Amino acid sequence: MRVALFATCVNDAVHPSTAIATVRLLERLGVSVDFPAAQTCCGQPQFNTGYRRETEPLVRRTARAFEGYDHVVAPSASCVAMVRDNYPRIGRKARSEGRGSALSDAADSLVPRTYELTEFLVDVLGVTDVGAYFPHTVTYHPSCHGLRVLGLGERPRRLLRAVKGLELVELPGAEECCGFGGTFAVKNPAVSTAMGADKIRRSLSTGAEVLCGADNSCLLHIDGMLRRRDAPQRTLHIAEILASTEEEPLT
Amino acid sequence: MKEEKARASARVDGRGPGDGRAFIGMPAFPEAAAEAVGNDTLRANLRHATRTIRDKRAVAVAELDDWAELREAGKQIKDRTLHRLDHYLVQLEESVTAAGGTVHWAADAAEANRIVADLVKATGESEVVKVKSMATQEIGLNEALEAEGITAYETDLAELIVQLGEDRPSHILVPAIHRNRGEIRDIFRSEMGKWGRPAPEGLGDSPAELAEAARLHLREKFLRAKVGISGANFMVAETGTLVVVESEGNGRMCLTLPETLISVVGIEKVVPTWRDLEVFLQTLPRSSTAERMNPYTSMWTGTSDDDGPSDFHLVLLDNGRTDVLADEVGRQTLRCIRCSACLNVCPVYERAGGHAYGSVYPGPIGAVLTPQLRGTTSEIDASLPYASTLCGACYDVCPVAIDIPEVLVHLREKVADRGGRGHRLEKAAVKAAGWVLDRPGVLAAGERVAARTRGLHPGRLPGASGWTDSRDLPRMPAEPFRDWWRKNRS
C-alpha cells in the first residue's frame, strides 16, 4: 500500500506540527508514508474567490504529484473537499470550454484515492483506538467542509473518545460555521468576527482546555481570536492529539 | 436626492431594485453588514427569530421518512419544467384563457408595472388590496402604482408593519423579522390612523392585541376593495390553476372578495401538472413556517359566474429570468420556491440582517438570485456573491436542492472576471501566488524566510487590518514541514 501525505500549504508553512503528527501517527499504525515534494497548494482559496482558471495549474500539479499512490491522506477537511467536490467541476468546465479532457481525467484519477485523515483511519485502516494518550478536556468543532461536504459524521468524535485520558465535552452549536470562510474573513471582517466571537464564547463555556478541529484554516481564525482575548483555551488539530502517546506525550 | 436618483435609474433600465426605496446606490454588503452587526437590538431580534424557526423546521422535516425523496422529486420537477419552460408557459396561457382569465406577458419590471397600472385604472378604482408577493416587490409595483395615483394596501401582517413603518422588508417570509413586539406596537399606534382605522386605545404589545389591531384595521379595506393584487406560489400548466399558500387568511380575502384580481407571477413558478403540487405542498410549509400544512391554501382557475372575482388577469413576469435560465450553473436558482429556510439557517444572515443584502431577496438565495437578475455592475450586487462563508448550511436545508455555494463561487468568477473594485489587484496577487505555487523550490525558500524572520513579525500588520483588527496573526514555526521531512525522513 503506497500512501502519500498531502500536507497542504497551510500545514506546510504555518502548522508543520500537524503534518509531522500525521506522519508519526500513520507510521505508528504501520503505514509507511511518503511526502511527494512536488505538492504545493490545492487551489482552494483561489477557486473559492472566483479564480477558476488560475486554479487549473494547481489541479494539474496536485494530480501529478500524487500519481501512482494508492491513498492520498490530508489532515485538512477543506482541502480534501476541494479535491473531491471542485476538481471534477473544474475538469468538466475546462472540457466544456473545449480545452480537452486532460484536467478532467486527472481529477477523476485523484478523487477516489484522496482521504481526509479521520476517514482514512476509520474507513481504510479500520481503527478507532489509535493508542493515543492525552489527559485533557477537549471539545470538537466540526468544520463546515468536513461536516457537510465530506460527511465525516461521528468519525472524529469516535477517534477522540478512544483516546486514553481524554475527556470529550460537547460543543454547543457545534455545526455552526466559525466565520472563517477563507477570504470571507478579510472581505467581510465584521460578520466573520461576530461569528467567531459566538463560536469561542460557546467553546469557552464548555470549560475545555482544548478546542480540537480537523481543519487548521478554521483554527487559525478561532485561535487568533482566542489569543487576542488572552482566553484560557488553545486550539489543536486532531492529528496532534491522536499522535500523542504515553511514551511521547504532547505537551 | 440620492434616493430619487436611484429610483429614477432603476425605472429607466426596467430592472426595478425592489420596493423602490433606494436599494441601488447603497453601500456594498460588508459595510452595510458591519453596521447591522453593531446594532444590538437588531442582532437580538434576528437571533431569537431565526433560531426559533430553524429548530422548528428541523423537527417538522425530521417527521417525514421520505424527506430526501421529496427533495429530489421537487428538484427534478423544477428542472424538467425549466428545461421546457416555453412549452409549459404556452400551455398555461391556453389553460388560463380557456378558464376565463386573461394572460399578459411582461419582459421587465417597467412593462409589468405598466400593465398592472392600466388594468387598475380601467376599473376606475384608486385603491387595491394586496396579498404578500415577492414578485410585486421585486418590480416595485406599489411605488409604480403610487405614481399613478393608486394606493396599494399590504394586507399580510408583516408587510403591513413594513408599509406602515415606511421600512424595507428584511426577510422573504417574515419581512418584519427585524422588528420586535414593542417596535411593532409603536408603529401601529403612530401610523395606523394615517392609513385608515387607527390602533385601539391603549394598545399593548401582546401578539393577540397586535393581531386584533391589524384585523380591525385591514377588515375595512377588505370589504371596500374592488381590486386585489397577488402573486402565486405555483401555476399549474395543465389546468390553469394558480395557488397561493399562506397563514393569515388575508390572502383568501384578497383572492375572493374583489371583483378584479390581478396576479403577477414569475415565469419559473409554473409546474406541469396538478399532481406535482403533491410534492411542493409538503415541502414548502415544513421548510418555511415549520408547519405540516399551512392554514390557507387558495387555488383558483380563471373565473366563475357565481363566486370570486369576475375579472382575472395573470401577468407573467420575466424580468431577467430567461437570462438566469441561459446560465448552466446559475439556472438551478430558478428552482427556488421562496420558502426562506436558507435565510433562517444562515449564520451570515443572522448577523448581517436582511437589509444589508440591498434587495427584496436577502440571505443566501438573495446572494445568488439578485446578482443574476440585476447583474453585478453596482457595488452592492458585485459584493453579494462574497456574502457567504460557503458553509453549506443553506444547501442542506433547501427543499429543491439548490447548491447555493456552487452558484456563489460561479458568480464570484464572473465578478472577478469583470475586474471591478479591488478585483484587479486581487487578480494580480492570485497570479503572483500561482507562479510561486507552481514552483515548490521557490515556495520552500519563501517559507524559510518567513520562518527565520518570525521573531520580527508584528502582531498587527498595516494593510492586513481585515484580519488583525480582531485576531492575532498565527505564530510562525521554526521551519516549514518540507524542511523537517528532508532532515528526518528522506
Interface residues (C-beta under 8 A of the other chain):
Chain A: A7 C9 N11 D12 A13 V14 H15 P16 S17 A19 I20 V23 F35 A37 A38 Q39 T40 C41 G43 Q46 F47 N48 T49 G50 Y51 R52 E54 P57 L58 R61 R89 C144 H145 R148 V149 E175 E176 C177 G179 F180 G181 G182 T183 F184 A185 V186 K187 N188 P189 A190 V191 S192 T193 A194 M195 G196 L220 H221 D223 G224 M225 R227 R228
Chain B: F29 P30 A33 A34 V37 G38 R43 P347 V348 R351 A352 P385 Y386 A387 S388 T389 L390 C391 G392 A393 Y395 D396 E406 V409 L411 R412 E413 K414 V415 A416 D417 H423 E426 K427 V430 K431 A433 G434 L437 D438 P440 L443 E447 A450 A464 S465 G466 W467 D469 S470 R471 D472 L473 P474 M476 P477 E479 P480 F481 R482 W484 W485 R489 S490
